Amino acid sequence: MASLEGKVALVTGAGRGLGLACTKLLAREGAKLVIAEIDEQTGEQAAQAIRDSGSEAVFVRTDISSSAEVQAMMRCAIDSFGGLDCAINNAVRFIDRKPLADISEQEWADTCNVNISGTFLCMKYEIQAMVERGGGAIVNIGSGRENTGQAGLSWYLGAKQAIYGMSRCAAVDYAEQGIRINAVAPGAMWTPALRETAEKRPGHTDAHLEHIPMRRIAEPEEVAEAAVWLCSPAAGYVTGVTLSADGGYTLG
Ligand SMILES: NC(=O)c1ccc[n+]([C@@H]2O[C@H](COP(=O)([O-])OP(=O)(O)OC[C@H]3O[C@@H](n4cnc5c(N)ncnc54)[C@H](O)[C@@H]3O)[C@@H](O)[C@H]2O)c1
């Protein structure tokens, strides 16, 4: 039997890239999907693709930096499918790389509002629904570079560190209530975001490859498998971990 048969799963930033890959694998495992995405076109397309493949899916247009929209996202899950069993918090707001003192205060606020506060809001309201249900699993998407320093990425890696900290502490807070909370640390993946960066910065991916022992960039599905496994009962005794799916990047 599929590992998530009949379960309700939510993915943020599900219109493209890693989020989209997660929705396909969750559907393969039998889950009903709540597709949360700020971009209406890609979000609706993602939901339609799941329905076309014979699974259930609903799209809810969501900006995760808005508390009202995150609460509406959760109401959509409950109204459509009766509750929530698993969530993959994947949405991210990117800006260009720049040294810390060149980041405007507005850019800092904008990225923190999505990448830190947005993840907090999703966790807050997902956890409330999971407590009602008697358990669940949350996977937050970090970045495989968490223990490195990278030029121009303080706005990004700072937020990812916050996500890891929130994941570990909330894992302790809710372990007794049957809610498992983990993180995935992806290495470089061929998502639209990386393709856009590679176009803007020729040589960007070659520089990455030097530091990846497997000498290749991942397909998003390879990282999605790790996130979906953490959602599944097979990971039933796993909580508070950061699972690297990075081709050995963290090994140096
Ligand atoms: N691509 C990589 O190489 C890489 C490497 C390490 C970690 N990651 C992480 O993987 C995750 C997915 O990255 P990706 O490359 O697929 O990115 P992407 O830009 O391709 O997709 C991100 C999605 O999030 C959506 N989004 C943006 N702001 C939102 C908001 N406020 N509310 C809701 N949705 C919003 C976008 O519309 C988009 O569909 C991110 O958390 C990213 O940090 C990516």
The ligand as an SDF file (V2000), in Angstrom:
LIG
                    3D

 44 48  0  0  0  0  0  0  0  0999 V2000
   17.1770   25.2330   -6.0270 N   0  0  0  0  0  0  0  0  0  0  0  0
   18.1870   24.9460   -5.2450 C   0  0  0  0  0  0  0  0  0  0  0  0
   19.2800   24.6320   -5.7310 O   0  0  0  0  0  0  0  0  0  0  0  0
   18.0190   24.9570   -3.7450 C   0  0  0  0  0  0  0  0  0  0  0  0
   19.1240   24.5970   -2.9450 C   0  0  0  0  0  0  0  0  0  0  0  0
   18.9730   24.5710   -1.5680 C   0  0  0  0  0  0  0  0  0  0  0  0
   17.7360   24.8500   -0.9940 C   0  0  0  0  0  0  0  0  0  0  0  0
   16.6780   25.1840   -1.8000 N   0  0  0  0  0  0  0  0  0  0  0  0
   15.3900   25.4340   -1.1310 C   0  0  0  0  0  0  0  0  0  0  0  0
   14.3790   24.6400   -1.7430 O   0  0  0  0  0  0  0  0  0  0  0  0
   13.1160   25.3080   -1.6620 C   0  0  0  0  0  0  0  0  0  0  0  0
   12.4990   25.4160   -3.0480 C   0  0  0  0  0  0  0  0  0  0  0  0
   13.3960   26.1320   -3.8820 O   0  0  0  0  0  0  0  0  0  0  0  0
   13.1820   26.1780   -5.4460 P   0  0  0  0  0  0  0  0  0  0  0  0
   14.5370   26.2280   -6.0520 O   0  0  0  0  0  0  0  0  0  0  0  0
   12.2090   25.1240   -5.8660 O   0  0  0  0  0  0  0  0  0  0  0  0
   12.5400   27.6450   -5.5950 O   0  0  0  0  0  0  0  0  0  0  0  0
   11.5790   28.2450   -6.7370 P   0  0  0  0  0  0  0  0  0  0  0  0
   11.8190   29.7200   -6.7590 O   0  0  0  0  0  0  0  0  0  0  0  0
   11.7540   27.4960   -8.0220 O   0  0  0  0  0  0  0  0  0  0  0  0
   10.1290   27.9390   -6.1430 O   0  0  0  0  0  0  0  0  0  0  0  0
    9.6820   28.6250   -5.0030 C   0  0  0  0  0  0  0  0  0  0  0  0
    8.1690   28.7240   -5.0490 C   0  0  0  0  0  0  0  0  0  0  0  0
    7.7420   29.4850   -3.8960 O   0  0  0  0  0  0  0  0  0  0  0  0
    6.7300   30.3890   -4.3180 C   0  0  0  0  0  0  0  0  0  0  0  0
    6.6700   31.5230   -3.3930 N   0  0  0  0  0  0  0  0  0  0  0  0
    7.5140   32.5900   -3.3150 C   0  0  0  0  0  0  0  0  0  0  0  0
    7.1130   33.4390   -2.3640 N   0  0  0  0  0  0  0  0  0  0  0  0
    5.9910   32.9070   -1.8110 C   0  0  0  0  0  0  0  0  0  0  0  0
    5.1120   33.3260   -0.7740 C   0  0  0  0  0  0  0  0  0  0  0  0
    5.3000   34.4800   -0.1330 N   0  0  0  0  0  0  0  0  0  0  0  0
    4.0630   32.5250   -0.4490 N   0  0  0  0  0  0  0  0  0  0  0  0
    3.8520   31.3610   -1.1120 C   0  0  0  0  0  0  0  0  0  0  0  0
    4.6370   30.9170   -2.1120 N   0  0  0  0  0  0  0  0  0  0  0  0
    5.6960   31.6890   -2.4560 C   0  0  0  0  0  0  0  0  0  0  0  0
    7.1630   30.8100   -5.7160 C   0  0  0  0  0  0  0  0  0  0  0  0
    6.1040   31.3800   -6.4600 O   0  0  0  0  0  0  0  0  0  0  0  0
    7.6600   29.4810   -6.2810 C   0  0  0  0  0  0  0  0  0  0  0  0
    6.6110   28.7400   -6.8850 O   0  0  0  0  0  0  0  0  0  0  0  0
   13.4110   26.6780   -1.0250 C   0  0  0  0  0  0  0  0  0  0  0  0
   13.1110   26.6220    0.3610 O   0  0  0  0  0  0  0  0  0  0  0  0
   14.9020   26.8750   -1.2680 C   0  0  0  0  0  0  0  0  0  0  0  0
   15.4860   27.7280   -0.3310 O   0  0  0  0  0  0  0  0  0  0  0  0
   16.7900   25.2590   -3.1470 C   0  0  0  0  0  0  0  0  0  0  0  0
  1  2  1  0
  2  3  2  0
  2  4  1  0
  4  5  1  0
  4 44  2  0
  5  6  2  0
  6  7  1  0
  7  8  2  0
  8  9  1  0
  8 44  1  0
  9 10  1  0
  9 42  1  0
 10 11  1  0
 11 12  1  0
 11 40  1  0
 12 13  1  0
 13 14  1  0
 14 15  2  0
 14 16  1  0
 14 17  1  0
 17 18  1  0
 18 19  2  0
 18 20  1  0
 18 21  1  0
 21 22  1  0
 22 23  1  0
 23 24  1  0
 23 38  1  0
 24 25  1  0
 25 26  1  0
 25 36  1  0
 26 27  1  0
 26 35  1  0
 27 28  2  0
 28 29  1  0
 29 30  1  0
 29 35  2  0
 30 31  1  0
 30 32  2  0
 32 33  1  0
 33 34  2  0
 34 35  1  0
 36 37  1  0
 36 38  1  0
 38 39  1  0
 40 41  1  0
 40 42  1  0
 42 43  1  0
M  CHG  2   8   1  16  -1
M  END
$$$$
